[in-house]
Amino acid sequence: MNAAPTELSDPPHDGATVLAVVQFAPHTDIDANLVALTARVRAAAEEGARIVVAPEYSMFALGRLDERALAAAQPLDGPYVTALAGLAAETGVYLVAGVVETAPPGDERIYNTLVVLGPDGSLRTRYRKVHLYDAFGQRESEVVAPGPVDEPALFTADGLTFGLQTCFDLRFPEGFRRLAVAGAQVLLLPAQWIPGPGKVDQWTTLLRARAIENTVYVAGADQCGPRGAGASMIVDPAGRVLAELADAPGVAVAELESGLVNRVRRTNPSLALRRFVVTAPEASSVER
């Protein structure tokens, strides 16, 4: 999956970079999804983005998961992730996107996986969704195997450290706190936030809360309708919305800098003042 890196002019100084969230409506045509994502990643790169975050299930999406997702699954060295690696190298960005990954032998389910491809085309890290969407009438765990509770999924770009979570994870603040304590200054959340009464209000409130309570940037990249609620946004460490989208396909861009994280933490040292720690449960207690 390696490809030659793209040369960039005037890269951001250490600890500062431009991030974009991509919003579109993937469905069951993997090739068409790749075409749509490619266009938006190129558009984000043209706006100066160095980190581009695409939605959960960017590769293949359904309103309700079924056996079609099992048939669509690919390994991380398969054609879809290989194509993403080429796109990251072509545009010179760190590309984060949700894929449907083949689970290990013996498990008839899939993994709901985020991949991070670097500007040299290499796979920098991956995160398999831990909290599965068994809520609001859905049963993601019937088709998806939970990811292991292992080391926090982090990567570094342009002097900033980024952490990964996925969609329903947003409702579990412990995972975000764990990443912040591990050094993340920016928390990335690809999502397919299923539409419904009050769901956009919950999404926007929780994104801002995770930013405020951890004094970090938070970037949520959602699918738009009909299978997602839209409202992708980038939030700063004080909870201020830097960029946002409505319910149509698009790209939102904002500049991030470690200096702001540091300034907010000097004013509001809540992360340093915490009295409790987050520990991961035994694997057997979280697997279903």
N, C-alpha and C positions, 0 to 999 in steps of 0.2 A: 504494500500500500504506500510505499515511499515514492515521492515525486520531487522534482527539483523545486526549490523554494522560489517564490516570486520576490523580486527586489522591490522594496518600498522606498519612496522618497520621503524625506523629512519625517522619520518615525517619531512618535511622541516621546517626551523625556521620561526618565525613570519615574515610575509611580503614577503615570498618567496615561490614559488611553481613551479611545472612543469605542463605545459599545452600541450594538444595534440589536433590537428584538424584531423578529420577523413574524408576521401574522398571515396565515393563509389557511385554506380549507382542504387538507389532504383527504383522499378517499381510498378506494380499493385499487386504483390503477397506479402501480408503483412507478412506472416510467413517467406518467403524467405528473405525479407528485414531485419527482426529481426535477422535471422541467420547470415547474412552478417555483420550487425552492431555489433552483439555480438562478432564475431571473432576479429573485429578491436578494439573494446573497451578493450577486454582482452589483445590484443597486446600492446595497448597504456599503460595500467596499468603495463604490464611487463617492459615497458621502464621507469617506474617511474612516469607516469602522475597521477596527482590528480584531474585535471579538464579535461574532454574530451568533445569536441564540435563536434557534428555530423551535417549533412546538414539539411536545410529546407526540409520538406516533406520526412524525413527519413522513415516515416511509409508507405507512399503511394505516388507515383509520376507518373505524366503524362507529356507528352510534351506540351499538351494543356488541361486545365481543362475542364471537362464535368460532366455529371450526375454520372459517376462512382465514383468521389470523394465524392459526397453526400452519396452514398450507403456505402462507406468505413468508413465514419466518426464514431468516438467513443467518449464517454464522457471521462473526465480526470481520472475517476475511473474505466475505462474500461480495457479490457485485455491487450491492447498494452502498455499503460502507466504503468500498474501494472507489466508487464514483464520488462520494463525499470527500474522500481524501484528495482526489484530483481537483475537486472544486475549491477546497481550502488552499491547495498549492497554487492554483490558477489565480486566485484572488488575493493571496497573501494574508489570509485571516485565520484566526482560531475559530473553528466552526463547531458549534454544539447542536446536536439534533437527536430526536428520539427515533429509535428503530425497533423493529420486532425481531428479537434475537432467538435463535434456536436454543432450547434448553439442553442440559446435559442428557446423555443416554439414560433411559429409564424413567424420565419425567416427560409425560405427554403434554405438558404445558409449554409456554414460551416465557422468555424474559422480556419485560418492558424496560428497555435499556437506553441510556443516554451515552453517546460517544462524543469525544472531543478530539477533533483532527487539527493538528498544528499546521502552520503555514509552510512547512516542509512536507506535508502530506502524511506525517506519522500519526498513529493513534496515541494520544498523550495520556488519556485515562478513560474510564467508562464507569457508569453508575447504573446498577440494576435496582429498579424501584423497590423500596422496602414496604411501604404502607400501600396496600392494594385497595382499590376503590370498591369496597363492599358496603355501599351506602346509597341512599336516594334511589333504591330499587335496582341497583346494579350489583353484579357479582364478578368483579374482575378476577378474583382468586380462582374461579372455575377454569379460567383459560391461562392465567399468568401465574408463574411461580414467584414467590417473594425473593428479592435479592438477599444475599447474606449480609448480616450486620458485621461488617469488617471495618477496615481502616477508612476514615473519611475520604471521600472522593474530592481531591483538590488538584488544581494545576496553577501554574504561574505564567503570566503573560505581561510584558511591559511593566515589570516591577510590582504588579498587583497579584494577590492570591485569590483564586476563585474557587467556590465550593458548589456542589451539585445536589439538587433535590428535584423531585418530579411531582407535579400536580397535587394529588391527595396528600402528599407529604406536608403540604402547606398548613394543614390542620394540626400538625404535630410539632410544636415549637422546639421540642427537645433536639430534633435532628438539626435544625438551624443553629441552635445554641452550640451543639457539638462541633459544627463546622467553624463557627466564629471562634470558639476556644482553641481550635486547632490552627487558627491563623487566617481564616478566610476574611477578606475585606469586602468581597462581592459575592452574593449568593444568587445563583442562577436557577430559575425554575421553569423549564419547559412544561407545558400543560395542554391537556384537552379538557378544559373546565366545562363540564356538561351544562348546557343552559337550563334554566328553571327559575321559579319565583325566588327573588332575593339573591340569586347566585352571584351576580356581578357585584352587588354590594359586599357580599362576603369575601369575594376574591380581592377586591381593591382594599378592603379593610385589613385583611390578613397580610397582604403584601406589605402594606405600610407598617403594620404592627411588627412583622419580622424584622424590618429595617430599623425601626425605632428601638426595639428591645435589645437588639444585638449591635447597634450603632455601626451598621454596614450598609452598603448599597444592596438593593435587591432588584433583579430584573426578571419579570414574568413574561414569557413568550407563549401566548395562547393560540389555539386554533380559533378561527372565526366560524360563523354559522355556515351550515346548519348544525354541525356536530360539536362546535365549541362556542363559548360565550363572548370571545373577543376580549377587548379591554386590556390588551398587553400594555405593560408600562415599565418604566425605569424609575426607581425611588432612591433618594439619597439617604445618608445615614441619620438624618434628622426627620425622615418621613416625608420630605418634600417630593412631589412628583415632578421629575425632570422632563419626561416625555411619555406620551400615551397615545393609544389608538382607540378608535371606537369599535364598530362591529364589522368593518370591511377589511379585505386584505391590505397589507401595507408594511412599512418599515418605520420604526421609531429609533432615533439616535440620540445619544447623550455622551458628554465627556465625563470620565471618572478620574479621580485623583486621590492618591493615598493621603495627601495633606489634609483633605477635608475629613477623612475618617479620623485622623489624628486630632484635628481641631475639635470635632464633635465629642470625641472621647475625653478630651481635657475638660470640656465644659460639663459633660454628662458622663462620668466614669462608672456608669451602672454595671458595665460588664466586669470591671475590676472589683466592684463592691459586692458582687453576688456572694451568697452564703451557702448555696447548694451546688452540687456537681451533678453532671449528667453521666450515667453509666449505661452501657448497652446490656440488655438482658441476655441470658443464655440463648444460644441459637435455637435450641429445641422448643423454647417458649414462644418464638415468633414465627416459626415455620408452620405452614398449613398445607 
